[in-house]
Amino acid sequence: MNKLLKEKISESLSSVLPIVIIVLLISVLVVPVDTGTMIVFLVGAILLIIGMGLFTLGADISMTPIGEGIGIQFSKSKNIKMIALLAFLIGIIITVAEPDLQVLVKQVPSIPDMVLVLTVAVGVGVFLLMAVLRTFFKWSLSKMLILCYGIVFILAFFVPKEFLAVAFDSGGVTTGPITVPFIMALGIGLTSLRSDKGSQDDSFGLVALSSIGPILAVLILGVCYNPQGVAYTNYISHDVITTQDVAKLFFKELPTYIGEVLIAIVPLFLMFILFQFIAKRFKKGQIGKMVIGYLYTFLGLVLFLVGVNVGFIPVGYLMGSEIGASNIPWILIPLGLIIGYYVVKAEPAVHILNKQVEEVTKGTIPQKAMQLCLSIGVAISLGISMIRILTGISILWFLIPGYVIALLLTFKVPKIFTGIAFDSGGVASGPMTSTFILPFAIGACEGVGGNVLLDAFGVVAMVAMTPLIVIQIMGLIFQYKTAKMEAENMGEDTLLLDDDIIDIEEDLDDERDNDQNET
C-alpha cells in the first residue's frame, strides 16, 4: 500500500508542479503577489498534491470496485424496471454528494439552495437512468446526444442571458471527483459480462449523458423561475502575516470541508453496505480493503478541497484582475492557453479516466495520448474564454458551432472514441476549474471592465466542450493509422504469398528439367 501511495503522490506532484511554477513565474514577471498570499498558495499546493494522491488511491480500491460490482449485478438482472429505478436513485445520491455542486448553488441566490440542488440531482438521475438503459438496449449514443443537445440549445433561447452561462456550467461542476469514478466504473461493470462487438464501446458514455441532465434541468428551472438575480462570489485575498496566521487559516476552513466530504462519502458508503448485504459480492478481506479505501478517499478529498479553495482561489482571482486591469490585457490569451494546458493534469478524475481508458482498450489508447489531447482541448477552451472576456462575445457563438462539430464527428469516428470524448468533457471540468480557472476568469473580467455574468461565467462550459472535439480528432487519427497499418500488413502478406508462388513455380521447373535430363 505504501508503494502505491508513493506512486500516486509522485503522479500528483508531476501534475501540480507545472501550475506552481507558472504561478511563481507570473508573480515575479507580471503580477507581484504579497508574501502571505504566496505562502498560502504554496501550502495549498502541498495539500493538493497529498490529497490528490490519497484520493486517487482510495478511489481505485473503494469506489471503482463498488461501481463495477453494481454494474455487474445490473447486467445479470432481468428486471429492467428495478434497474431503472435504482439507476435514478443512484444518480440523485451521488449528485447530492458532489462537493462541486455547492459552487453552483452559491451563484444563484434568487432560487432556494435545496430547490436548485434537487433539480440538478433529478437531472443527473434521469439521464443516468437513460445511460444505463442505453447499454441494455444498445441505443445509439450519437443519436441520443444529438437529440438531447438539440433540446438544450432550443431551451437556451428562452432563458435569461444572465443565467445562461451558469446553466451550462452546471453540467461541468456536477461531474466531479465523487461522481466520475463511480459512474465510469458502473459503465465498465454493466458491459463486462457482454461478449458482443459493441460492449467495449458501450462501457463509456455514462458520464457524457449524465452531464447533460443538469444543463437541461437548470435551463428548465431558469425558464420557470426567470432568475434575474444571478450573482457571483467576490473573492477576497486572505490577510496573513505570520506562518501561524497561515496555519490558523487552513485549520479554520478544515471543519467546513470535512462536513462537505462527509455528506459526500457517507451516502456512498451506506450504498456499499446495502449492496454487500443484498448481493454478498465481496469477501471479508476485500471489504476491509475497501473500507480503508473509503478512508483514503475521505482524507484525500478533504485535503484536496481545503488546498484548492483556500490556497488557489485568492491567487487565481488576484492574478486575473491585475492582468485584466494592466496595459497588456491581451496577455490573458497566451496565459490562458498555458494555464489550461497544465491545469487539467491536476484534476483528480482525469487520472481515473485515463487509467480506465487504457485498461478497457488494453493499452490501445495509452494514458499519455489521452492526457495530451485533454491538455490541448482545455488550453484551447481557456484561450477562447479569454477572448470572450476581452471582446464580450456571447458564449453561444462558441458553444453552438462547437457542439455541432462534436456531434457531426460522432458519425465519422469509432464509437468508443465518441463515448470517451463526451465523458472527458465532464471529467476535465472538475474542482480545479471551479476553484482556480473560474476565479481567474472573474478577476480578469472585472479588470477589463466586462460583465462577469455574461463573459466570465461559461468558462466551465467551454472546458467541458473542447475535449469533445479534440478526443474525437484523436479517434480519426487512430482510425487512419490503424487502416494504414492493416493495408501495409495486407501488402506484406501479398508479397510473401507472391514469393511463395514464385518459389513453388521455380521448384516445379527444376523438377521438370530433372525429369527431362533423366529421360
VENPEBEL-V664775 format. One record per residue. N is the residue number from 0. RES is the residue in three letters. PSI is psi in degrees with one decimal (999 if undefined). Layout:
n->N res->RES psi->PSI
n->N res->RES psi->PSI
This chain:
n->0 res->MET psi->-41.4
n->1 res->ASN psi->-39.2
n->2 res->LYS psi->-44.1
n->3 res->LEU psi->-41.6
n->4 res->LEU psi->-41.2
n->5 res->LYS psi->-40.2
n->6 res->GLU psi->-43.6
n->7 res->LYS psi->-43.3
n->8 res->ILE psi->-35.5
n->9 res->SER psi->-42.2
n->10 res->GLU psi->-42.2
n->11 res->SER psi->-41.9
n->12 res->LEU psi->-44.9
n->13 res->SER psi->-25.4
n->14 res->SER psi->-40.8
n->15 res->VAL psi->-30.3
n->16 res->LEU psi->-42.8
n->17 res->PRO psi->-37.2
n->18 res->ILE psi->-42.1
n->19 res->VAL psi->-44.1
n->20 res->ILE psi->-42.4
n->21 res->ILE psi->-46.2
n->22 res->VAL psi->-41.9
n->23 res->LEU psi->-41.9
n->24 res->LEU psi->-42.2
n->25 res->ILE psi->-39.4
n->26 res->SER psi->-27.0
n->27 res->VAL psi->-40.8
n->28 res->LEU psi->-30.1
n->29 res->VAL psi->-57.9
n->30 res->VAL psi->107.2
n->31 res->PRO psi->132.6
n->32 res->VAL psi->134.0
n->33 res->ASP psi->154.7
n->34 res->THR psi->-40.5
n->35 res->GLY psi->-47.0
n->36 res->THR psi->-39.1
n->37 res->MET psi->-37.8
n->38 res->ILE psi->-42.2
n->39 res->VAL psi->-42.1
n->40 res->PHE psi->-44.8
n->41 res->LEU psi->-40.6
n->42 res->VAL psi->-42.1
n->43 res->GLY psi->-38.7
n->44 res->ALA psi->-40.4
n->45 res->ILE psi->-45.0
n->46 res->LEU psi->-38.5
n->47 res->LEU psi->-44.3
n->48 res->ILE psi->-49.2
n->49 res->ILE psi->-43.6
n->50 res->GLY psi->-42.9
n->51 res->MET psi->-36.2
n->52 res->GLY psi->-46.5
n->53 res->LEU psi->-41.9
n->54 res->PHE psi->-48.1
n->55 res->THR psi->-36.8
n->56 res->LEU psi->-44.7
n->57 res->GLY psi->-40.5
n->58 res->ALA psi->-38.2
n->59 res->ASP psi->-38.3
n->60 res->ILE psi->0.3
n->61 res->SER psi->-66.7
n->62 res->MET psi->-36.9
n->63 res->THR psi->-48.4
n->64 res->PRO psi->-39.8
n->65 res->ILE psi->-37.6
n->66 res->GLY psi->-46.3
n->67 res->GLU psi->-39.2
n->68 res->GLY psi->-45.3
n->69 res->ILE psi->-40.1
n->70 res->GLY psi->-41.5
n->71 res->ILE psi->-42.3
n->72 res->GLN psi->-38.5
n->73 res->PHE psi->-44.9
n->74 res->SER psi->-25.3
n->75 res->LYS psi->-25.1
n->76 res->SER psi->150.4
n->77 res->LYS psi->-5.7
n->78 res->ASN psi->91.1
n->79 res->ILE psi->-37.5
n->80 res->LYS psi->-42.9
n->81 res->MET psi->-41.3
n->82 res->ILE psi->-43.4
n->83 res->ALA psi->-43.4
n->84 res->LEU psi->-44.7
n->85 res->LEU psi->-39.5
n->86 res->ALA psi->-40.9
n->87 res->PHE psi->-46.1
n->88 res->LEU psi->-40.3
n->89 res->ILE psi->-42.4
n->90 res->GLY psi->-43.0
n->91 res->ILE psi->-45.3
n->92 res->ILE psi->-48.9
n->93 res->ILE psi->-25.3
n->94 res->THR psi->-45.1
n->95 res->VAL psi->-30.8
n->96 res->ALA psi->-12.1
n->97 res->GLU psi->116.5
n->98 res->PRO psi->-34.0
n->99 res->ASP psi->-22.1
n->100 res->LEU psi->-28.3
n->101 res->GLN psi->-29.8
n->102 res->VAL psi->-43.0
n->103 res->LEU psi->-43.9
n->104 res->VAL psi->-39.6
n->105 res->LYS psi->-14.9
n->106 res->GLN psi->-12.8
n->107 res->VAL psi->75.2
n->108 res->PRO psi->-16.5
n->109 res->SER psi->-9.6
n->110 res->ILE psi->130.2
n->111 res->PRO psi->140.3
n->112 res->ASP psi->-48.5
n->113 res->MET psi->-34.3
n->114 res->VAL psi->-45.8
n->115 res->LEU psi->-42.9
n->116 res->VAL psi->-47.5
n->117 res->LEU psi->-35.7
n->118 res->THR psi->-47.7
n->119 res->VAL psi->-43.1
n->120 res->ALA psi->-42.2
n->121 res->VAL psi->-39.0
n->122 res->GLY psi->-45.7
n->123 res->VAL psi->-42.5
n->124 res->GLY psi->-45.6
n->125 res->VAL psi->-43.7
n->126 res->PHE psi->-26.4
n->127 res->LEU psi->-38.7
n->128 res->LEU psi->-48.8
n->129 res->MET psi->-38.7
n->130 res->ALA psi->-40.4
n->131 res->VAL psi->-44.2
n->132 res->LEU psi->-31.8
n->133 res->ARG psi->-39.1
n->134 res->THR psi->-28.8
n->135 res->PHE psi->-45.4
n->136 res->PHE psi->0.5
n->137 res->LYS psi->43.4
n->138 res->TRP psi->151.1
n->139 res->SER psi->122.9
n->140 res->LEU psi->-39.7
n->141 res->SER psi->-46.1
n->142 res->LYS psi->-39.3
n->143 res->MET psi->-41.8
n->144 res->LEU psi->-42.8
n->145 res->ILE psi->-45.0
n->146 res->LEU psi->-48.2
n->147 res->CYS psi->-45.1
n->148 res->TYR psi->-28.4
n->149 res->GLY psi->-45.2
n->150 res->ILE psi->-41.0
n->151 res->VAL psi->-47.9
n->152 res->PHE psi->-26.3
n->153 res->ILE psi->-45.6
n->154 res->LEU psi->-30.6
n->155 res->ALA psi->-27.8
n->156 res->PHE psi->-8.7
n->157 res->PHE psi->-0.1
n->158 res->VAL psi->142.4
n->159 res->PRO psi->135.6
n->160 res->LYS psi->-29.0
n->161 res->GLU psi->-22.2
n->162 res->PHE psi->-14.9
n->163 res->LEU psi->-50.5
n->164 res->ALA psi->-38.6
n->165 res->VAL psi->-39.8
n->166 res->ALA psi->-44.3
n->167 res->PHE psi->-34.2
n->168 res->ASP psi->-28.1
n->169 res->SER psi->-30.1
n->170 res->GLY psi->-27.9
n->171 res->GLY psi->-43.1
n->172 res->VAL psi->-20.4
n->173 res->THR psi->-9.8
n->174 res->THR psi->73.9
n->175 res->GLY psi->-157.8
n->176 res->PRO psi->-23.0
n->177 res->ILE psi->-45.4
n->178 res->THR psi->-47.1
n->179 res->VAL psi->-51.3
n->180 res->PRO psi->-39.9
n->181 res->PHE psi->-48.6
n->182 res->ILE psi->-40.6
n->183 res->MET psi->-41.7
n->184 res->ALA psi->-37.2
n->185 res->LEU psi->-43.5
n->186 res->GLY psi->-41.3
n->187 res->ILE psi->-40.8
n->188 res->GLY psi->-38.4
n->189 res->LEU psi->-34.4
n->190 res->THR psi->1.0
n->191 res->SER psi->-29.3
n->192 res->LEU psi->-6.8
n->193 res->ARG psi->142.8
n->194 res->SER psi->6.4
n->195 res->ASP psi->171.1
n->196 res->LYS psi->-34.7
n->197 res->GLY psi->4.3
n->198 res->SER psi->-40.8
n->199 res->GLN psi->-40.9
n->200 res->ASP psi->-39.7
n->201 res->ASP psi->-10.7
n->202 res->SER psi->-17.1
n->203 res->PHE psi->159.7
n->204 res->GLY psi->-14.8
n->205 res->LEU psi->-42.8
n->206 res->VAL psi->-38.0
n->207 res->ALA psi->-49.7
n->208 res->LEU psi->-37.4
n->209 res->SER psi->-29.7
n->210 res->SER psi->-15.8
n->211 res->ILE psi->-35.7
n->212 res->GLY psi->-50.0
n->213 res->PRO psi->-39.4
n->214 res->ILE psi->-49.7
n->215 res->LEU psi->-43.1
n->216 res->ALA psi->-43.2
n->217 res->VAL psi->-34.6
n->218 res->LEU psi->-44.5
n->219 res->ILE psi->-41.1
n->220 res->LEU psi->-38.6
n->221 res->GLY psi->-37.7
n->222 res->VAL psi->-40.1
n->223 res->CYS psi->-43.8
n->224 res->TYR psi->-26.7
n->225 res->ASN psi->59.4
n->226 res->PRO psi->91.1
n->227 res->GLN psi->-14.6
n->228 res->GLY psi->32.1
n->229 res->VAL psi->135.3
n->230 res->ALA psi->179.8
n->231 res->TYR psi->161.9
n->232 res->THR psi->127.5
n->233 res->ASN psi->108.4
n->234 res->TYR psi->132.4
n->235 res->ILE psi->135.7
n->236 res->SER psi->149.8
n->237 res->HIS psi->140.0
n->238 res->ASP psi->93.7
n->239 res->VAL psi->142.1
n->240 res->ILE psi->-47.7
n->241 res->THR psi->167.9
n->242 res->THR psi->-28.4
n->243 res->GLN psi->-36.5
n->244 res->ASP psi->-39.5
n->245 res->VAL psi->-46.8
n->246 res->ALA psi->-43.9
n->247 res->LYS psi->-38.5
n->248 res->LEU psi->-46.8
n->249 res->PHE psi->-40.6
n->250 res->PHE psi->-30.5
n->251 res->LYS psi->-39.3
n->252 res->GLU psi->-17.1
n->253 res->LEU psi->-47.5
n->254 res->PRO psi->-35.2
n->255 res->THR psi->-46.4
n->256 res->TYR psi->-26.6
n->257 res->ILE psi->-43.3
n->258 res->GLY psi->-44.2
n->259 res->GLU psi->-43.6
n->260 res->VAL psi->-33.6
n->261 res->LEU psi->-44.0
n->262 res->ILE psi->-33.0
n->263 res->ALA psi->-43.2
n->264 res->ILE psi->-39.7
n->265 res->VAL psi->-47.7
n->266 res->PRO psi->-37.1
n->267 res->LEU psi->-37.9
n->268 res->PHE psi->-41.2
n->269 res->LEU psi->-36.6
n->270 res->MET psi->-39.6
n->271 res->PHE psi->-45.5
n->272 res->ILE psi->-45.3
n->273 res->LEU psi->-43.7
n->274 res->PHE psi->-43.6
n->275 res->GLN psi->-37.8
n->276 res->PHE psi->-39.1
n->277 res->ILE psi->-49.6
n->278 res->ALA psi->-25.0
n->279 res->LYS psi->49.8
n->280 res->ARG psi->-36.8
n->281 res->PHE psi->145.7
n->282 res->LYS psi->170.8
n->283 res->LYS psi->-42.6
n->284 res->GLY psi->-41.7
n->285 res->GLN psi->-39.1
n->286 res->ILE psi->-45.2
n->287 res->GLY psi->-41.9
n->288 res->LYS psi->-39.5
n->289 res->MET psi->-34.3
n->290 res->VAL psi->-44.1
n->291 res->ILE psi->-38.2
n->292 res->GLY psi->-41.4
n->293 res->TYR psi->-36.6
n->294 res->LEU psi->-43.6
n->295 res->TYR psi->-44.3
n->296 res->THR psi->-45.4
n->297 res->PHE psi->-52.5
n->298 res->LEU psi->-43.1
n->299 res->GLY psi->-42.8
n->300 res->LEU psi->-35.9
n->301 res->VAL psi->-50.6
n->302 res->LEU psi->-40.6
n->303 res->PHE psi->-49.9
n->304 res->LEU psi->-38.5
n->305 res->VAL psi->-43.8
n->306 res->GLY psi->-48.3
n->307 res->VAL psi->-36.7
n->308 res->ASN psi->-40.8
n->309 res->VAL psi->-41.2
n->310 res->GLY psi->-31.8
n->311 res->PHE psi->-35.8
n->312 res->ILE psi->-51.7
n->313 res->PRO psi->-40.6
n->314 res->VAL psi->-43.9
n->315 res->GLY psi->-47.3
n->316 res->TYR psi->-44.6
n->317 res->LEU psi->-47.0
n->318 res->MET psi->-42.1
n->319 res->GLY psi->-46.0
n->320 res->SER psi->-40.3
n->321 res->GLU psi->-42.9
n->322 res->ILE psi->-41.4
n->323 res->GLY psi->-35.4
n->324 res->ALA psi->-4.2
n->325 res->SER psi->-179.9
n->326 res->ASN psi->-6.2
n->327 res->ILE psi->57.2
n->328 res->PRO psi->-21.2
n->329 res->TRP psi->-19.7
n->330 res->ILE psi->-13.3
n->331 res->LEU psi->-33.3
n->332 res->ILE psi->-55.1
n->333 res->PRO psi->-34.2
n->334 res->LEU psi->-40.0
n->335 res->GLY psi->-42.1
n->336 res->LEU psi->-45.4
n->337 res->ILE psi->-47.7
n->338 res->ILE psi->-43.5
n->339 res->GLY psi->-38.0
n->340 res->TYR psi->-38.8
n->341 res->TYR psi->-29.5
n->342 res->VAL psi->-31.4
n->343 res->VAL psi->-23.2
n->344 res->LYS psi->-20.0
n->345 res->ALA psi->-0.3
n->346 res->GLU psi->121.7
n->347 res->PRO psi->-38.0
n->348 res->ALA psi->-21.7
n->349 res->VAL psi->-40.3
n->350 res->HIS psi->-37.3
n->351 res->ILE psi->-43.4
n->352 res->LEU psi->-50.7
n->353 res->ASN psi->-41.4
n->354 res->LYS psi->-44.5
n->355 res->GLN psi->-34.9
n->356 res->VAL psi->-44.7
n->357 res->GLU psi->-39.7
n->358 res->GLU psi->-46.0
n->359 res->VAL psi->-38.6
n->360 res->THR psi->4.0
n->361 res->LYS psi->41.9
n->362 res->GLY psi->-3.2
n->363 res->THR psi->-38.4
n->364 res->ILE psi->97.1
n->365 res->PRO psi->159.0
n->366 res->GLN psi->-37.9
n->367 res->LYS psi->-39.6
n->368 res->ALA psi->-42.3
n->369 res->MET psi->-46.3
n->370 res->GLN psi->-40.7
n->371 res->LEU psi->-45.4
n->372 res->CYS psi->-42.1
n->373 res->LEU psi->-40.8
n->374 res->SER psi->-42.7
n->375 res->ILE psi->-43.7
n->376 res->GLY psi->-46.1
n->377 res->VAL psi->-34.6
n->378 res->ALA psi->-45.8
n->379 res->ILE psi->-42.3
n->380 res->SER psi->-39.6
n->381 res->LEU psi->-34.6
n->382 res->GLY psi->-44.9
n->383 res->ILE psi->-39.6
n->384 res->SER psi->-38.6
n->385 res->MET psi->-36.3
n->386 res->ILE psi->-41.3
n->387 res->ARG psi->-43.3
n->388 res->ILE psi->-39.5
n->389 res->LEU psi->-27.5
n->390 res->THR psi->-23.0
n->391 res->GLY psi->18.7
n->392 res->ILE psi->138.2
n->393 res->SER psi->143.0
n->394 res->ILE psi->-27.0
n->395 res->LEU psi->-26.8
n->396 res->TRP psi->-17.1
n->397 res->PHE psi->-40.9
n->398 res->LEU psi->-45.6
n->399 res->ILE psi->-53.3
n->400 res->PRO psi->-38.0
n->401 res->GLY psi->-46.5
n->402 res->TYR psi->-31.6
n->403 res->VAL psi->-46.3
n->404 res->ILE psi->-45.3
n->405 res->ALA psi->-42.1
n->406 res->LEU psi->-35.1
n->407 res->LEU psi->-36.4
n->408 res->LEU psi->-25.4
n->409 res->THR psi->-22.1
n->410 res->PHE psi->-8.3
n->411 res->LYS psi->-26.2
n->412 res->VAL psi->160.2
n->413 res->PRO psi->143.7
n->414 res->LYS psi->-36.0
n->415 res->ILE psi->-32.4
n->416 res->PHE psi->-30.2
n->417 res->THR psi->-48.0
n->418 res->GLY psi->-44.4
n->419 res->ILE psi->-42.8
n->420 res->ALA psi->-48.7
n->421 res->PHE psi->-27.0
n->422 res->ASP psi->-41.3
n->423 res->SER psi->-28.3
n->424 res->GLY psi->-43.6
n->425 res->GLY psi->-34.9
n->426 res->VAL psi->-40.1
n->427 res->ALA psi->-27.6
n->428 res->SER psi->66.6
n->429 res->GLY psi->-154.7
n->430 res->PRO psi->-30.4
n->431 res->MET psi->-34.2
n->432 res->THR psi->-44.8
n->433 res->SER psi->-20.2
n->434 res->THR psi->-7.1
n->435 res->PHE psi->-51.9
n->436 res->ILE psi->-44.6
n->437 res->LEU psi->-47.6
n->438 res->PRO psi->-37.0
n->439 res->PHE psi->-44.7
n->440 res->ALA psi->-41.2
n->441 res->ILE psi->-44.7
n->442 res->GLY psi->-43.6
n->443 res->ALA psi->-41.6
n->444 res->CYS psi->-42.4
n->445 res->GLU psi->-38.1
n->446 res->GLY psi->-39.0
n->447 res->VAL psi->-3.1
n->448 res->GLY psi->28.0
n->449 res->GLY psi->-178.5
n->450 res->ASN psi->110.8
n->451 res->VAL psi->-44.2
n->452 res->LEU psi->-33.1
n->453 res->LEU psi->-35.4
n->454 res->ASP psi->-37.0
n->455 res->ALA psi->-46.4
n->456 res->PHE psi->148.6
n->457 res->GLY psi->-11.1
n->458 res->VAL psi->-34.9
n->459 res->VAL psi->-40.6
n->460 res->ALA psi->-38.9
n->461 res->MET psi->-41.9
n->462 res->VAL psi->-34.6
n->463 res->ALA psi->-20.7
n->464 res->MET psi->-47.3
n->465 res->THR psi->-35.2
n->466 res->PRO psi->-26.0
n->467 res->LEU psi->-39.2
n->468 res->ILE psi->-47.3
n->469 res->VAL psi->-43.8
n->470 res->ILE psi->-37.3
n->471 res->GLN psi->-32.5
n->472 res->ILE psi->-39.2
n->473 res->MET psi->-38.5
n->474 res->GLY psi->-40.1
n->475 res->LEU psi->-43.4
n->476 res->ILE psi->-43.7
n->477 res->PHE psi->-44.0
n->478 res->GLN psi->-42.4
n->479 res->TYR psi->-45.5
n->480 res->LYS psi->-39.0
n->481 res->THR psi->-45.5
n->482 res->ALA psi->-39.1
n->483 res->LYS psi->-43.3
n->484 res->MET psi->-40.8
n->485 res->GLU psi->-40.9
n->486 res->ALA psi->-41.1
n->487 res->GLU psi->-40.9
n->488 res->ASN psi->-40.9
n->489 res->MET psi->-38.3
n->490 res->GLY psi->-41.8
n->491 res->GLU psi->-40.7
n->492 res->ASP psi->-39.4
n->493 res->THR psi->-42.2
n->494 res->LEU psi->-42.3
n->495 res->LEU psi->-41.5
n->496 res->LEU psi->-42.3
n->497 res->ASP psi->-42.3
n->498 res->ASP psi->-41.1
n->499 res->ASP psi->-42.3
n->500 res->ILE psi->-42.3
n->501 res->ILE psi->-42.9
n->502 res->ASP psi->-42.5
n->503 res->ILE psi->-44.3
n->504 res->GLU psi->-39.7
n->505 res->GLU psi->-40.9
n->506 res->ASP psi->-41.9
n->507 res->LEU psi->-40.4
n->508 res->ASP psi->-41.1
n->509 res->ASP psi->-41.6
n->510 res->GLU psi->-41.6
n->511 res->ARG psi->-43.0
n->512 res->ASP psi->-40.3
n->513 res->ASN psi->-40.6
n->514 res->ASP psi->-42.0
n->515 res->GLN psi->-40.4
n->516 res->ASN psi->-41.0
n->517 res->GLU psi->-39.4
n->518 res->THR psi->999
